[in-house]
Amino acid sequence: AELANTGLLPHQVDAASEAYGMRMGPFRMNDLVGLDLFGRERAKAGVANPEKFVFDAMFAAQRFGQKNGKGFYKYDEKL
């Protein structure tokens, strides 16, 4: 998430991670796991700050990842 806050795009970070040898980049992994899990806990604890943290903004925009078809990437409804 820190890299996204610096202006790098998720696909750039994921591509670099995969080129380095990771099977999946961190943003694609978060979309797979579900951005709502962490976001819900941060909101419930009262520490979410969508203006400052990308993951909080994604949760606030209901971009939960593959489970609802949109996260850092958009997914086909058939998935």
Biopython code that builds the backbone (N, CA, C, O; Angstrom):
import numpy as np
from Bio.PDB.StructureBuilder import StructureBuilder

atoms = [
    (1, "ALA", "N", (0.820, -1.195, 0.000)),
    (1, "ALA", "CA", (0.000, 0.000, 0.000)),
    (1, "ALA", "C", (0.857, 1.250, 0.000)),
    (1, "ALA", "O", (0.475, 2.262, -0.588)),
    (2, "GLU", "N", (2.002, 1.197, 0.646)),
    (2, "GLU", "CA", (2.895, 2.360, 0.666)),
    (2, "GLU", "C", (3.295, 2.763, -0.744)),
    (2, "GLU", "O", (3.381, 3.952, -1.051)),
    (3, "LEU", "N", (3.540, 1.783, -1.598)),
    (3, "LEU", "CA", (3.930, 2.093, -2.976)),
    (3, "LEU", "C", (2.798, 2.770, -3.733)),
    (3, "LEU", "O", (3.050, 3.647, -4.560)),
    (4, "ALA", "N", (1.559, 2.381, -3.467)),
    (4, "ALA", "CA", (0.416, 3.036, -4.116)),
    (4, "ALA", "C", (0.304, 4.476, -3.658)),
    (4, "ALA", "O", (-0.075, 5.349, -4.439)),
    (5, "ASN", "N", (0.627, 4.731, -2.413)),
    (5, "ASN", "CA", (0.584, 6.108, -1.898)),
    (5, "ASN", "C", (1.659, 6.987, -2.525)),
    (5, "ASN", "O", (1.558, 8.212, -2.465)),
    (6, "THR", "N", (2.685, 6.389, -3.126)),
    (6, "THR", "CA", (3.746, 7.167, -3.772)),
    (6, "THR", "C", (3.421, 7.472, -5.227)),
    (6, "THR", "O", (4.137, 8.237, -5.874)),
    (7, "GLY", "N", (2.347, 6.883, -5.748)),
    (7, "GLY", "CA", (1.955, 7.168, -7.123)),
    (7, "GLY", "C", (2.147, 6.012, -8.084)),
    (7, "GLY", "O", (1.714, 6.088, -9.234)),
    (8, "LEU", "N", (2.792, 4.937, -7.634)),
    (8, "LEU", "CA", (2.902, 3.767, -8.507)),
    (8, "LEU", "C", (1.540, 3.115, -8.639)),
    (8, "LEU", "O", (0.772, 3.066, -7.678)),
    (9, "LEU", "N", (1.243, 2.619, -9.818)),
    (9, "LEU", "CA", (-0.039, 1.961, -10.074)),
    (9, "LEU", "C", (0.034, 0.493, -9.668)),
    (9, "LEU", "O", (1.096, -0.124, -9.746)),
    (10, "PRO", "N", (-1.102, -0.069, -9.233)),
    (10, "PRO", "CA", (-1.103, -1.467, -8.800)),
    (10, "PRO", "C", (-0.506, -2.428, -9.818)),
    (10, "PRO", "O", (0.253, -3.325, -9.451)),
    (11, "HIS", "N", (-0.841, -2.252, -11.094)),
    (11, "HIS", "CA", (-0.307, -3.196, -12.089)),
    (11, "HIS", "C", (1.204, -3.064, -12.221)),
    (11, "HIS", "O", (1.871, -4.042, -12.557)),
    (12, "GLN", "N", (1.761, -1.891, -11.970)),
    (12, "GLN", "CA", (3.211, -1.715, -12.021)),
    (12, "GLN", "C", (3.892, -2.458, -10.872)),
    (12, "GLN", "O", (4.910, -3.123, -11.067)),
    (13, "VAL", "N", (3.327, -2.339, -9.691)),
    (13, "VAL", "CA", (3.880, -3.020, -8.519)),
    (13, "VAL", "C", (3.755, -4.533, -8.692)),
    (13, "VAL", "O", (4.698, -5.272, -8.409)),
    (14, "ASP", "N", (2.596, -4.992, -9.155)),
    (14, "ASP", "CA", (2.394, -6.425, -9.351)),
    (14, "ASP", "C", (3.348, -6.976, -10.406)),
    (14, "ASP", "O", (3.921, -8.048, -10.217)),
    (15, "ALA", "N", (3.525, -6.260, -11.511)),
    (15, "ALA", "CA", (4.423, -6.723, -12.572)),
    (15, "ALA", "C", (5.862, -6.813, -12.060)),
    (15, "ALA", "O", (6.562, -7.781, -12.356)),
    (16, "ALA", "N", (6.305, -5.825, -11.304)),
    (16, "ALA", "CA", (7.661, -5.847, -10.756)),
    (16, "ALA", "C", (7.828, -7.003, -9.768)),
    (16, "ALA", "O", (8.863, -7.670, -9.757)),
    (17, "SER", "N", (6.826, -7.235, -8.955)),
    (17, "SER", "CA", (6.867, -8.329, -7.982)),
    (17, "SER", "C", (6.949, -9.682, -8.675)),
    (17, "SER", "O", (7.713, -10.558, -8.269)),
    (18, "GLU", "N", (6.161, -9.837, -9.716)),
    (18, "GLU", "CA", (6.158, -11.098, -10.455)),
    (18, "GLU", "C", (7.460, -11.280, -11.225)),
    (18, "GLU", "O", (7.952, -12.402, -11.344)),
    (19, "ALA", "N", (8.027, -10.194, -11.751)),
    (19, "ALA", "CA", (9.318, -10.270, -12.446)),
    (19, "ALA", "C", (10.428, -10.659, -11.475)),
    (19, "ALA", "O", (11.410, -11.290, -11.867)),
    (20, "TYR", "N", (10.273, -10.293, -10.239)),
    (20, "TYR", "CA", (11.238, -10.618, -9.196)),
    (20, "TYR", "C", (11.118, -12.079, -8.755)),
    (20, "TYR", "O", (12.032, -12.615, -8.128)),
    (21, "GLY", "N", (10.001, -12.720, -9.077)),
    (21, "GLY", "CA", (9.845, -14.130, -8.761)),
    (21, "GLY", "C", (8.624, -14.499, -7.939)),
    (21, "GLY", "O", (8.367, -15.679, -7.699)),
    (22, "MET", "N", (7.871, -13.499, -7.506)),
    (22, "MET", "CA", (6.641, -13.816, -6.767)),
    (22, "MET", "C", (5.608, -14.383, -7.734)),
    (22, "MET", "O", (5.542, -13.959, -8.888)),
    (23, "ARG", "N", (4.813, -15.323, -7.282)),
    (23, "ARG", "CA", (3.772, -15.901, -8.144)),
    (23, "ARG", "C", (2.642, -14.915, -8.409)),
    (23, "ARG", "O", (1.974, -14.987, -9.441)),
    (24, "MET", "N", (2.435, -13.998, -7.476)),
    (24, "MET", "CA", (1.359, -13.024, -7.592)),
    (24, "MET", "C", (1.786, -11.758, -6.859)),
    (24, "MET", "O", (2.371, -11.827, -5.777)),
    (25, "GLY", "N", (1.495, -10.609, -7.447)),
    (25, "GLY", "CA", (1.826, -9.347, -6.808)),
    (25, "GLY", "C", (0.911, -9.044, -5.629)),
    (25, "GLY", "O", (-0.146, -9.661, -5.493)),
    (26, "PRO", "N", (1.300, -8.110, -4.785)),
    (26, "PRO", "CA", (0.530, -7.823, -3.573)),
    (26, "PRO", "C", (-0.875, -7.272, -3.821)),
    (26, "PRO", "O", (-1.792, -7.557, -3.050)),
    (27, "PHE", "N", (-1.052, -6.499, -4.869)),
    (27, "PHE", "CA", (-2.383, -5.940, -5.127)),
    (27, "PHE", "C", (-3.339, -7.009, -5.653)),
    (27, "PHE", "O", (-4.504, -7.062, -5.259)),
    (28, "ARG", "N", (-2.837, -7.855, -6.542)),
    (28, "ARG", "CA", (-3.661, -8.954, -7.037)),
    (28, "ARG", "C", (-3.989, -9.916, -5.884)),
    (28, "ARG", "O", (-5.097, -10.446, -5.813)),
    (29, "MET", "N", (-3.033, -10.134, -4.995)),
    (29, "MET", "CA", (-3.273, -10.999, -3.840)),
    (29, "MET", "C", (-4.351, -10.410, -2.928)),
    (29, "MET", "O", (-5.226, -11.133, -2.452)),
    (30, "ASN", "N", (-4.288, -9.117, -2.687)),
    (30, "ASN", "CA", (-5.313, -8.478, -1.854)),
    (30, "ASN", "C", (-6.688, -8.568, -2.495)),
    (30, "ASN", "O", (-7.686, -8.751, -1.798)),
    (31, "ASP", "N", (-6.753, -8.440, -3.818)),
    (31, "ASP", "CA", (-8.041, -8.608, -4.505)),
    (31, "ASP", "C", (-8.553, -10.034, -4.334)),
    (31, "ASP", "O", (-9.756, -10.245, -4.180)),
    (32, "LEU", "N", (-7.664, -11.002, -4.359)),
    (32, "LEU", "CA", (-8.055, -12.398, -4.209)),
    (32, "LEU", "C", (-8.580, -12.669, -2.797)),
    (32, "LEU", "O", (-9.622, -13.303, -2.631)),
    (33, "VAL", "N", (-7.871, -12.200, -1.802)),
    (33, "VAL", "CA", (-8.253, -12.432, -0.407)),
    (33, "VAL", "C", (-9.507, -11.646, -0.042)),
    (33, "VAL", "O", (-10.396, -12.165, 0.634)),
    (34, "GLY", "N", (-9.577, -10.423, -0.479)),
    (34, "GLY", "CA", (-10.734, -9.574, -0.197)),
    (34, "GLY", "C", (-10.354, -8.361, 0.627)),
    (34, "GLY", "O", (-9.935, -8.485, 1.777)),
    (35, "LEU", "N", (-10.502, -7.201, 0.040)),
    (35, "LEU", "CA", (-10.155, -5.948, 0.704)),
    (35, "LEU", "C", (-11.120, -5.613, 1.836)),
    (35, "LEU", "O", (-10.804, -4.789, 2.695)),
    (36, "ASP", "N", (-12.277, -6.236, 1.845)),
    (36, "ASP", "CA", (-13.268, -5.935, 2.873)),
    (36, "ASP", "C", (-12.889, -6.506, 4.242)),
    (36, "ASP", "O", (-13.322, -5.978, 5.266)),
    (37, "LEU", "N", (-12.103, -7.556, 4.277)),
    (37, "LEU", "CA", (-11.756, -8.175, 5.558)),
    (37, "LEU", "C", (-10.979, -7.207, 6.449)),
    (37, "LEU", "O", (-11.358, -6.964, 7.595)),
    (38, "PHE", "N", (-9.914, -6.670, 5.921)),
    (38, "PHE", "CA", (-9.085, -5.716, 6.660)),
    (38, "PHE", "C", (-9.828, -4.390, 6.834)),
    (38, "PHE", "O", (-9.785, -3.784, 7.904)),
    (39, "GLY", "N", (-10.505, -3.948, 5.780)),
    (39, "GLY", "CA", (-11.215, -2.671, 5.821)),
    (39, "GLY", "C", (-12.312, -2.636, 6.856)),
    (39, "GLY", "O", (-12.484, -1.637, 7.554)),
    (40, "ARG", "N", (-13.055, -3.717, 6.960)),
    (40, "ARG", "CA", (-14.145, -3.791, 7.930)),
    (40, "ARG", "C", (-13.602, -3.679, 9.359)),
    (40, "ARG", "O", (-14.191, -2.995, 10.196)),
    (41, "GLU", "N", (-12.491, -4.345, 9.631)),
    (41, "GLU", "CA", (-11.901, -4.301, 10.970)),
    (41, "GLU", "C", (-11.370, -2.908, 11.306)),
    (41, "GLU", "O", (-11.516, -2.442, 12.436)),
    (42, "ARG", "N", (-10.760, -2.249, 10.334)),
    (42, "ARG", "CA", (-10.248, -0.890, 10.565)),
    (42, "ARG", "C", (-11.396, 0.080, 10.800)),
    (42, "ARG", "O", (-11.306, 0.951, 11.665)),
    (43, "ALA", "N", (-12.480, -0.065, 10.031)),
    (43, "ALA", "CA", (-13.645, 0.810, 10.206)),
    (43, "ALA", "C", (-14.294, 0.561, 11.568)),
    (43, "ALA", "O", (-14.660, 1.504, 12.269)),
    (44, "LYS", "N", (-14.431, -0.695, 11.932)),
    (44, "LYS", "CA", (-15.041, -1.054, 13.210)),
    (44, "LYS", "C", (-14.224, -0.516, 14.392)),
    (44, "LYS", "O", (-14.788, -0.116, 15.410)),
    (45, "ALA", "N", (-12.905, -0.509, 14.250)),
    (45, "ALA", "CA", (-12.019, -0.012, 15.311)),
    (45, "ALA", "C", (-11.939, 1.513, 15.328)),
    (45, "ALA", "O", (-11.368, 2.099, 16.247)),
    (46, "GLY", "N", (-12.513, 2.153, 14.310)),
    (46, "GLY", "CA", (-12.503, 3.614, 14.249)),
    (46, "GLY", "C", (-11.185, 4.211, 13.809)),
    (46, "GLY", "O", (-10.914, 5.382, 14.076)),
    (47, "VAL", "N", (-10.355, 3.418, 13.132)),
    (47, "VAL", "CA", (-9.047, 3.923, 12.702)),
    (47, "VAL", "C", (-8.938, 4.107, 11.186)),
    (47, "VAL", "O", (-7.887, 4.507, 10.687)),
    (48, "ALA", "N", (-10.012, 3.819, 10.455)),
    (48, "ALA", "CA", (-9.984, 3.962, 9.002)),
    (48, "ALA", "C", (-9.867, 5.436, 8.613)),
    (48, "ALA", "O", (-10.500, 6.302, 9.217)),
    (49, "ASN", "N", (-9.052, 5.702, 7.602)),
    (49, "ASN", "CA", (-8.856, 7.062, 7.109)),
    (49, "ASN", "C", (-8.747, 7.018, 5.585)),
    (49, "ASN", "O", (-7.641, 6.964, 5.048)),
    (50, "PRO", "N", (-9.893, 7.040, 4.879)),
    (50, "PRO", "CA", (-9.878, 6.934, 3.418)),
    (50, "PRO", "C", (-9.124, 8.060, 2.715)),
    (50, "PRO", "O", (-8.683, 7.894, 1.578)),
    (51, "GLU", "N", (-8.972, 9.193, 3.375)),
    (51, "GLU", "CA", (-8.239, 10.307, 2.764)),
    (51, "GLU", "C", (-6.735, 10.056, 2.736)),
    (51, "GLU", "O", (-6.020, 10.638, 1.920)),
    (52, "LYS", "N", (-6.263, 9.200, 3.618)),
    (52, "LYS", "CA", (-4.827, 8.977, 3.751)),
    (52, "LYS", "C", (-4.359, 7.597, 3.278)),
    (52, "LYS", "O", (-3.250, 7.460, 2.761)),
    (53, "PHE", "N", (-5.207, 6.576, 3.456)),
    (53, "PHE", "CA", (-4.784, 5.207, 3.170)),
    (53, "PHE", "C", (-5.594, 4.589, 2.036)),
    (53, "PHE", "O", (-6.825, 4.584, 2.067)),
    (54, "VAL", "N", (-4.896, 4.074, 1.048)),
    (54, "VAL", "CA", (-5.516, 3.504, -0.147)),
    (54, "VAL", "C", (-6.490, 2.383, 0.209)),
    (54, "VAL", "O", (-7.601, 2.344, -0.320)),
    (55, "PHE", "N", (-6.094, 1.474, 1.096)),
    (55, "PHE", "CA", (-6.967, 0.347, 1.428)),
    (55, "PHE", "C", (-8.256, 0.817, 2.097)),
    (55, "PHE", "O", (-9.314, 0.230, 1.869)),
    (56, "ASP", "N", (-8.188, 1.851, 2.907)),
    (56, "ASP", "CA", (-9.400, 2.401, 3.525)),
    (56, "ASP", "C", (-10.298, 3.033, 2.469)),
    (56, "ASP", "O", (-11.521, 2.908, 2.541)),
    (57, "ALA", "N", (-9.711, 3.703, 1.500)),
    (57, "ALA", "CA", (-10.495, 4.307, 0.414)),
    (57, "ALA", "C", (-11.166, 3.232, -0.435)),
    (57, "ALA", "O", (-12.310, 3.392, -0.861)),
    (58, "MET", "N", (-10.453, 2.140, -0.677)),
    (58, "MET", "CA", (-11.033, 1.042, -1.451)),
    (58, "MET", "C", (-12.232, 0.442, -0.711)),
    (58, "MET", "O", (-13.259, 0.150, -1.323)),
    (59, "PHE", "N", (-12.100, 0.263, 0.590)),
    (59, "PHE", "CA", (-13.203, -0.286, 1.388)),
    (59, "PHE", "C", (-14.391, 0.672, 1.377)),
    (59, "PHE", "O", (-15.531, 0.240, 1.206)),
    (60, "ALA", "N", (-14.137, 1.956, 1.554)),
    (60, "ALA", "CA", (-15.203, 2.958, 1.566)),
    (60, "ALA", "C", (-15.943, 3.001, 0.230)),
    (60, "ALA", "O", (-17.143, 3.273, 0.191)),
    (61, "ALA", "N", (-15.227, 2.734, -0.865)),
    (61, "ALA", "CA", (-15.836, 2.731, -2.201)),
    (61, "ALA", "C", (-16.449, 1.375, -2.552)),
    (61, "ALA", "O", (-16.901, 1.168, -3.678)),
    (62, "GLN", "N", (-16.463, 0.462, -1.594)),
    (62, "GLN", "CA", (-16.995, -0.890, -1.774)),
    (62, "GLN", "C", (-16.298, -1.640, -2.905)),
    (62, "GLN", "O", (-16.925, -2.388, -3.655)),
    (63, "ARG", "N", (-15.004, -1.427, -3.010)),
    (63, "ARG", "CA", (-14.177, -2.169, -3.961)),
    (63, "ARG", "C", (-13.475, -3.263, -3.159)),
    (63, "ARG", "O", (-12.380, -3.062, -2.634)),
    (64, "PHE", "N", (-14.127, -4.422, -3.076)),
    (64, "PHE", "CA", (-13.680, -5.489, -2.194)),
    (64, "PHE", "C", (-12.784, -6.523, -2.870)),
    (64, "PHE", "O", (-12.262, -7.410, -2.194)),
    (65, "GLY", "N", (-12.596, -6.432, -4.172)),
    (65, "GLY", "CA", (-11.762, -7.402, -4.876)),
    (65, "GLY", "C", (-12.599, -8.333, -5.736)),
    (65, "GLY", "O", (-13.678, -7.973, -6.206)),
    (66, "GLN", "N", (-12.083, -9.528, -5.931)),
    (66, "GLN", "CA", (-12.742, -10.470, -6.835)),
    (66, "GLN", "C", (-14.154, -10.826, -6.386)),
    (66, "GLN", "O", (-15.010, -11.113, -7.223)),
    (67, "LYS", "N", (-14.411, -10.813, -5.093)),
    (67, "LYS", "CA", (-15.721, -11.259, -4.598)),
    (67, "LYS", "C", (-16.869, -10.381, -5.072)),
    (67, "LYS", "O", (-17.999, -10.859, -5.168)),
    (68, "ASN", "N", (-16.611, -9.102, -5.373)),
    (68, "ASN", "CA", (-17.693, -8.285, -5.925)),
    (68, "ASN", "C", (-17.330, -7.698, -7.291)),
    (68, "ASN", "O", (-18.013, -6.807, -7.795)),
    (69, "GLY", "N", (-16.247, -8.208, -7.881)),
    (69, "GLY", "CA", (-15.903, -7.861, -9.256)),
    (69, "GLY", "C", (-15.080, -6.609, -9.435)),
    (69, "GLY", "O", (-14.754, -6.242, -10.564)),
    (70, "LYS", "N", (-14.732, -5.938, -8.338)),
    (70, "LYS", "CA", (-13.913, -4.741, -8.473)),
    (70, "LYS", "C", (-13.084, -4.541, -7.210)),
    (70, "LYS", "O", (-13.579, -4.625, -6.086)),
    (71, "GLY", "N", (-11.830, -4.278, -7.439)),
    (71, "GLY", "CA", (-10.876, -4.027, -6.364)),
    (71, "GLY", "C", (-9.819, -3.111, -6.955)),
    (71, "GLY", "O", (-10.137, -2.032, -7.455)),
    (72, "PHE", "N", (-8.578, -3.530, -6.899)),
    (72, "PHE", "CA", (-7.538, -2.791, -7.609)),
    (72, "PHE", "C", (-7.664, -3.051, -9.103)),
    (72, "PHE", "O", (-7.213, -2.252, -9.925)),
    (73, "TYR", "N", (-8.284, -4.181, -9.447)),
    (73, "TYR", "CA", (-8.563, -4.553, -10.833)),
    (73, "TYR", "C", (-10.060, -4.765, -10.967)),
    (73, "TYR", "O", (-10.754, -4.956, -9.969)),
    (74, "LYS", "N", (-10.560, -4.733, -12.191)),
    (74, "LYS", "CA", (-11.960, -5.065, -12.461)),
    (74, "LYS", "C", (-11.994, -6.498, -12.957)),
    (74, "LYS", "O", (-11.107, -6.928, -13.696)),
    (75, "TYR", "N", (-13.015, -7.237, -12.552)),
    (75, "TYR", "CA", (-13.134, -8.643, -12.892)),
    (75, "TYR", "C", (-14.424, -8.904, -13.643)),
    (75, "TYR", "O", (-15.437, -8.240, -13.421)),
    (76, "ASP", "N", (-14.372, -9.878, -14.531)),
    (76, "ASP", "CA", (-15.534, -10.320, -15.298)),
    (76, "ASP", "C", (-16.590, -10.847, -14.317)),
    (76, "ASP", "O", (-16.257, -11.527, -13.346)),
    (77, "GLU", "N", (-17.835, -10.534, -14.572)),
    (77, "GLU", "CA", (-18.936, -10.964, -13.701)),
    (77, "GLU", "C", (-19.048, -12.501, -13.631)),
    (77, "GLU", "O", (-19.627, -13.034, -12.685)),
    (78, "LYS", "N", (-18.506, -13.197, -14.610)),
    (78, "LYS", "CA", (-18.606, -14.654, -14.646)),
    (78, "LYS", "C", (-17.729, -15.307, -13.585)),
    (78, "LYS", "O", (-17.952, -16.467, -13.239)),
    (79, "LEU", "N", (-16.742, -14.595, -13.065)),
    (79, "LEU", "CA", (-15.808, -15.192, -12.104)),
    (79, "LEU", "C", (-16.440, -15.443, -10.779)),
    (79, "LEU", "O", (-15.783, -15.942, -9.865)),
]
sb = StructureBuilder()
sb.init_structure("model")
sb.init_model(0)
sb.init_chain("A")
sb.init_seg("    ")
for serial, (resi, resn, name, xyz) in enumerate(atoms, 1):
    if name == "N":
        sb.init_residue(resn, " ", resi, " ")
    sb.init_atom(name, np.array(xyz, "f"), 0.0, 1.0, " ", f" {name:<3s}", serial, name[0])
structure = sb.get_structure()
